[in-house]
Amino acid sequence: MADVAPESVLLAGAGRAILLQLANPAVGRGVARHSNFAADPLRRLHATLSYVYALTNGTPAQQRLVKARVQRAHLPVKGGPGPRHPAYDAGDPALQLWVAATLYESAMHMYDAVFPALAPGIADAVYQDYAVLGTALGMPGRLWPATRADFCNYWNESLRGLDVDDSIRRVARELLSADNAPPWIKLLMPLARFLTVGLLPPSVRELYGFPWSPPKDRLLRGICAMASILVRITPVWIRHAPMRHYLKHLA
C-alpha cells in the first residue's frame, strides 16, 4: 500500500470515490446537510487526500493528526430518519466501511487501468493494508471483508443499494463545477469532470444522470493508455510529488 497510494495518477479516481460515497443515501444525506461544497468545493477532496497519504506514508504524529481531524469533523454529522431518507451518522461503522471501500476500489480501479496488474500476493497485501482507512475512522477491523473475493461480493451488493436524490445531485454539481476554486483548478476541471464521470460504474453514472456515449468511452480508454505510457517514463519522485506536498503541509 505504501508503494501504491503515492502514485499521483490515482488522483484521477478521487472524484469518483467521493461521488460513490455520496451515492450511499446515508452518507449523501449527511454531506448534503452538514457540508458546504458551494463555498469550498475542494475541501472534502483535500481532506480525503491528506487522510490517505498520512495513513499510508505519514509519520505516527501525522497519522494521529488526521485521525483527530476526521473525528472532529464527523461529530456533528448525524440526524434522524426522514420520510424519504435513512438516518445518518458519520460514526456508523457500516458507513465507515463504505467510505474506506470507495477509496480502496477507486484507487485500484485507476491503478489497474494504468499500471501492470499486481501479482496476486502483492494485491492481497495491498488490500489488507487498505483496511486502515476504515479502522482509523473507528470501524472495527472485522468488518473489512476477509479477502478480495469477499470484497468483490460486498462491493457488488453495495452498488445495488445506492440511490441518488436531487439534494445529492446538487452536491455533485457543486463539486464538479468548482465555481469558487482558484483559476488553475478551474482550468483542470473539464478534464477532472470527464474522468470522474467516465470512471464511475455505469449504474452509478445513471443514478446521477450524467450523459455518456461510446465516443466518450473510447476517449477515456485513450487517456488511460496515454497515462500508462507516461508513468513508465516519469521518475518516481515526480509521480509522488502530490503526496510529499500534502504531508509537508499537513499541519
Secondary structure, DSSP 8 states (H G I E B T S, - for coil): -TTTTT-GGGGGGHHHHHHHHHHSHHHHHHHHHH--TTT-TTHHHHHHHHHHHHHHHS-HHHHHHHHHHHHHHHTT-EE---SSS--EETT-HHHHHHHHHHHHHHHHHHHHHHS----HHHHHHHHHHTTHHHHTTT--GGGS-SSHHHHHHHHHHHHHT----HHHHHHHHHHHH-TTS-HHHHHHHHHHHHHHHHHS-HHHHHHHT----HHHHHHHHHHHHHHHHHHHHS-HHHHTHHHHHHHHT--
